[in-house]
Amino acid sequence: MKRALALGFATLLFGVAGLAQISGSWTGKLQLLPSIDFSTTLTLTYSVAGFDITSESKFSSSGFDSQKFSISGSFGPMDVSGWMKFDPTVPEYDSSQISASLDFAGVALSLTVLHDTDLTYCQTGSVEMLYTFKASVDPVTLKVRFLDCCDGIEFYDLTLTLDDLSLCCGLVYDFTLYFTKDGFEYVKFVVDPLFELCCDISFGVTVEFGVDYKSVTPSFTWGGISGCVTVWGDVQPKIEEVGVEGWQLYGYKIYCELAECYELEIVTAFVPEEVNKHLDPDWILEDYEFEYIRFGACGPACCGGTWTLDAGVFFDNGGGLFGISRYKVIASVPIMDNLTLGLEWEFDLGATPPTTLTLTWDFTF
């Protein structure tokens, strides 16, 4: 089966004839301080007869890290996509997937075949094949999965969901029915929101019936505040009774647009791990930090495009000068229409050595 899937994927990958066009990108980072290190990704896309065939190769200072091939396109009314991953460090094949979907008489149909060596579903130490069939027509979705652990295909599970069903008084609920090869597992009803209390706090309830149990789970959610001042947080339910005990504020952000292309952002976190979920990856707070102030600027570059500059200061409770823990600068400038160079500099007062300096590039063709 593994060979059949690989041959089928190769047929899709290389068996389409016609005029073609190659495009791609080359991105990377070269760390200069405190030591030399680099990572880079080369992406090549071959477009032919309505299909995009893509190769993604990742390298680092340790060598060739990963290789992935993917394909996407259409056969008439059917959309086809797939991918195949390899581990070049061994080297060996890792996993692959191919999917086909179409709309027929108002019903969305799809079939996905996953071949994996990570043993996510199989417990016998064998390579797995997972077949997923899905059919959807508003508001019903049926998903059936079959599993092959090298000992034959067998039924794995079935999930039937109905979304946004009308209850009464403008209320809607979601319904889920779940079976496995061992039989009925549970049926679940979710009404969320059931009603709003105040201050954008909503109350919902989940009722679940299992083989030998019934559970009723209330939930309280708060959407927060967004705008020039953004507040992140959630409500805290009472223990062993239904109700709201209070709010837990995770943090807040103040954003000011000083002028066109110039901005100031201040983020303060009371629970950094929660606030980090909402932040740009380049401006994540460390566990010991609670705040940063970032200034952003941009403008027209000499060779076309726009240059950008972000400079920020991070703060902690370590007792240093003004409580500063880190300085950070990220800049980028287009050299050509298809080439952008960047620089990332960071000075961490608590690190040894404290300075990191990285050059980045993004080249498209």
C-alpha positions in Angstrom: 0.0 0.0 0.0 2.9 2.3 0.8 4.4 1.8 -2.7 1.0 2.2 -4.3 0.5 5.6 -2.6 4.0 6.7 -3.5 3.5 5.7 -7.2 0.1 7.5 -7.3 1.6 10.6 -5.8 4.5 10.5 -8.3 2.0 10.1 -11.1 0.2 13.3 -10.1 3.5 15.1 -9.4 5.2 14.4 -12.7 2.6 13.0 -15.1 0.9 16.2 -16.1 2.0 17.5 -19.5 1.8 21.0 -20.9 3.3 24.4 -20.8 4.8 25.2 -17.4 6.1 28.0 -15.3 8.6 27.8 -12.4 8.5 30.3 -9.5 9.7 30.2 -6.0 11.4 31.9 -3.1 14.6 31.7 -1.0 14.4 32.9 2.5 16.9 32.6 5.3 18.6 33.9 8.5 22.4 34.2 9.1 23.2 34.7 12.7 26.5 36.6 13.1 26.6 37.1 16.9 27.2 35.5 19.4 28.2 32.7 17.1 27.7 31.8 13.4 24.5 29.9 12.7 22.1 29.9 9.8 18.8 28.5 8.5 17.3 28.7 5.1 14.3 27.5 3.1 14.2 27.1 -0.7 10.7 26.8 -2.2 10.2 25.9 -5.9 6.7 25.8 -7.5 6.2 24.3 -11.0 2.8 25.4 -12.4 1.5 23.3 -15.3 -2.0 22.7 -16.7 -3.8 24.2 -13.6 -1.6 22.3 -11.1 1.0 23.7 -8.7 3.8 21.3 -7.8 5.9 22.6 -5.0 9.2 21.5 -3.4 10.1 22.9 0.0 13.7 22.2 1.3 14.9 23.4 4.7 18.6 23.6 5.6 20.5 24.8 8.7 24.0 24.8 10.0 23.5 21.2 11.0 22.7 20.2 7.4 19.7 19.2 5.3 16.8 19.2 7.8 13.6 18.4 5.9 12.1 17.9 2.4 8.5 18.2 1.4 6.8 17.9 -1.9 3.2 19.0 -2.5 0.7 19.3 -5.3 -2.6 21.1 -5.7 -5.0 21.6 -8.6 -8.2 20.5 -10.2 -9.4 17.6 -12.4 -12.6 19.0 -13.8 -15.0 19.6 -10.9 -12.6 17.8 -8.4 -10.0 19.6 -6.4 -6.9 17.5 -5.6 -4.1 18.2 -3.2 -1.4 16.2 -1.5 2.0 16.2 0.1 4.9 13.9 0.8 7.6 14.4 3.5 11.1 13.0 3.8 13.6 13.1 6.6 17.0 13.7 4.8 19.0 13.3 8.0 18.5 9.5 7.9 17.5 9.6 5.0 14.1 8.0 4.9 10.5 8.6 3.9 8.3 10.1 6.7 4.7 10.5 5.7 2.3 11.5 2.9 -1.3 12.6 2.3 -3.6 12.9 -0.7 -7.0 14.5 -0.8 -9.8 14.9 -3.3 -13.0 17.0 -2.9 -16.0 18.0 -5.0 -19.5 19.5 -4.7 -22.2 17.2 -6.0 -25.9 18.1 -6.0 -25.3 20.6 -3.2 -23.3 18.1 -1.1 -19.6 18.7 -0.3 -17.7 15.4 -0.6 -14.1 14.8 0.3 -11.8 11.8 0.7 -8.3 12.0 2.4 -5.8 9.2 2.6 -3.0 9.7 5.2 0.1 7.4 5.3 2.1 8.0 8.5 5.1 6.4 10.3 4.5 8.2 13.6 2.0 5.7 14.9 -0.5 8.3 16.0 -3.5 5.9 15.8 -2.0 2.4 15.6 -0.8 0.8 18.8 0.8 -2.3 17.2 4.1 -0.6 16.2 3.2 -0.7 12.5 2.9 2.0 9.8 -0.7 3.4 9.6 -3.0 4.3 6.7 -5.9 6.5 7.7 -8.8 7.0 5.3 -11.2 9.9 6.0 -14.5 10.4 4.2 -16.5 13.6 4.8 -19.9 14.7 3.5 -21.4 18.1 4.3 -24.7 19.8 3.5 -25.7 22.7 5.7 -26.2 22.1 8.6 -25.1 18.4 8.6 -21.6 17.1 8.5 -20.7 13.3 8.5 -17.1 12.2 9.0 -16.2 8.5 8.8 -12.6 7.2 9.3 -11.1 3.8 8.5 -7.7 2.6 9.7 -5.2 0.1 8.4 -2.4 -0.9 10.7 -0.9 -3.3 8.1 -3.5 -6.0 9.1 -6.4 -4.9 7.0 -8.8 -1.9 6.7 -11.3 -1.6 9.6 -13.8 1.0 10.7 -12.2 3.5 13.2 -14.9 6.1 14.1 -17.9 8.1 12.9 -18.8 11.7 13.8 -22.1 13.3 13.0 -22.4 17.0 13.7 -25.3 19.5 13.2 -24.4 23.2 13.6 -26.6 26.2 14.5 -29.9 24.4 14.9 -32.8 26.5 16.0 -34.0 25.9 19.5 -36.4 28.7 20.4 -36.4 32.4 21.2 -33.5 33.0 18.8 -31.3 30.4 20.5 -29.2 27.9 18.5 -27.4 24.8 19.5 -24.8 22.3 18.1 -25.3 18.6 18.1 -22.5 15.9 18.0 -22.9 12.1 17.8 -19.8 10.0 18.1 -19.2 6.3 17.5 -16.0 4.2 17.4 -15.4 0.6 16.4 -16.3 -0.4 20.0 -19.8 1.2 19.6 -21.6 4.4 20.9 -19.4 6.8 22.7 -21.4 10.0 23.4 -23.9 12.5 22.2 -23.3 16.2 22.9 -25.5 19.3 22.9 -23.8 22.7 23.1 -25.7 26.0 23.5 -23.2 28.9 23.6 -24.2 31.6 24.2 -27.3 30.7 26.1 -27.8 34.3 27.3 -25.7 37.3 28.1 -25.2 38.4 31.7 -23.7 41.9 31.4 -20.5 43.6 30.3 -20.2 41.3 27.3 -20.1 38.2 29.5 -22.1 35.3 28.0 -23.3 32.1 29.5 -23.3 28.7 27.7 -23.9 25.1 28.6 -22.7 21.7 27.2 -24.8 18.6 27.9 -23.1 15.3 27.2 -24.6 11.8 27.4 -22.1 8.9 27.4 -22.5 5.2 27.7 -22.6 5.3 31.5 -22.6 9.0 32.4 -24.3 12.3 31.9 -22.5 15.6 32.3 -23.7 19.2 32.3 -20.9 21.8 31.9 -21.6 25.5 32.2 -19.2 28.0 30.6 -18.7 31.7 30.9 -16.8 33.7 28.2 -15.8 37.3 27.9 -14.8 38.8 24.5 -12.5 41.4 25.9 -12.1 44.9 24.7 -10.6 45.9 21.4 -9.6 49.2 19.7 -7.0 51.7 20.5 -6.9 50.0 23.9 -7.1 46.2 23.8 -7.8 44.2 27.0 -7.2 40.5 27.2 -8.7 38.4 29.9 -11.5 36.0 30.9 -14.1 35.5 33.5 -13.6 33.2 36.5 -16.4 30.8 37.3 -17.3 30.0 40.8 -16.0 26.7 42.3 -18.6 23.9 42.8 -21.5 26.2 41.8 -22.8 28.0 38.8 -21.9 31.6 38.6 -19.1 34.2 37.9 -16.7 35.0 40.7 -14.9 37.7 38.8 -12.5 38.7 36.0 -8.9 37.6 35.4 -7.1 40.2 33.3 -4.3 38.8 31.3 -3.0 42.1 30.0 -3.6 45.1 27.8 -2.2 46.9 24.7 -2.2 50.6 23.9 -1.8 51.4 20.2 -1.3 54.8 18.8 -0.8 55.8 15.2 1.4 58.9 15.5 1.4 59.7 11.8 1.1 57.8 8.6 3.5 54.9 8.8 4.6 55.8 12.4 3.1 54.0 15.4 3.7 53.4 19.1 2.6 50.2 20.9 2.7 49.5 24.7 1.9 46.0 25.9 1.6 45.1 29.6 1.1 41.5 30.7 -0.1 40.2 34.0 -0.2 36.6 32.6 2.6 36.6 29.9 1.8 33.1 28.5 -1.8 34.2 27.8 -0.8 37.6 26.3 1.8 36.0 24.1 -1.0 34.2 22.2 -2.1 37.5 20.8 1.4 39.0 20.0 3.5 39.0 16.9 6.1 36.1 17.2 8.9 38.7 17.0 7.7 40.4 20.1 6.9 37.6 22.4 7.5 38.3 26.1 9.8 36.0 28.1 8.5 34.4 31.3 10.3 37.0 33.4 9.1 40.0 31.4 5.8 41.9 31.9 5.9 44.8 29.4 7.4 46.2 26.2 7.3 49.6 24.4 7.7 49.4 20.6 8.1 52.2 18.1 7.4 51.4 14.4 8.3 53.4 11.3 8.3 52.9 7.5 8.7 54.8 4.3 9.4 54.5 0.6 12.7 52.8 -0.3 15.0 54.1 -3.0 14.6 51.0 -5.2 10.8 50.7 -4.8 8.8 49.1 -2.0 8.8 50.1 1.6 11.4 50.0 4.3 10.4 49.2 7.9 11.9 49.7 11.3 10.7 48.4 14.7 12.6 49.3 17.9 11.5 48.1 21.3 12.4 48.0 25.0 11.4 45.1 27.2 10.9 45.3 31.0 11.1 42.9 33.9 11.1 42.9 37.7 14.8 42.2 38.0 15.7 45.6 39.5 18.0 46.8 36.7 18.2 50.3 35.3 14.5 51.3 34.9 13.6 47.6 35.0 14.9 47.2 31.4 15.6 43.6 30.4 16.1 43.7 26.6 16.5 46.0 23.6 15.4 44.8 20.2 15.6 46.3 16.7 14.1 44.7 13.5 14.6 46.4 10.2 14.0 45.5 6.5 14.7 47.3 3.2 13.9 46.2 -0.3 17.0 46.1 -2.5 15.1 45.1 -5.6 11.5 44.4 -6.4 12.1 40.7 -5.5 14.8 41.0 -2.8 14.4 42.3 0.7 17.2 42.3 3.2 16.7 42.5 7.0 18.5 42.9 10.2 17.6 41.7 13.7 19.6 43.0 16.7 18.9 42.2 20.3 20.7 43.1 23.5 19.6 41.0 26.5 21.0 42.3 29.8 20.5 38.9 31.5 22.2 36.8 28.8 25.9 35.9 28.4 26.9 37.0 25.8 24.2 39.6 25.7 24.2 40.5 22.0 22.6 38.7 19.0 22.9 40.0 15.5 21.1 38.3 12.5 20.8 39.1 8.9 17.7 37.9 6.9 16.8 37.8 3.3 13.7 37.1 1.2 14.2 36.5 -2.5 11.3 35.7 -4.8 11.4 34.7 -8.5 
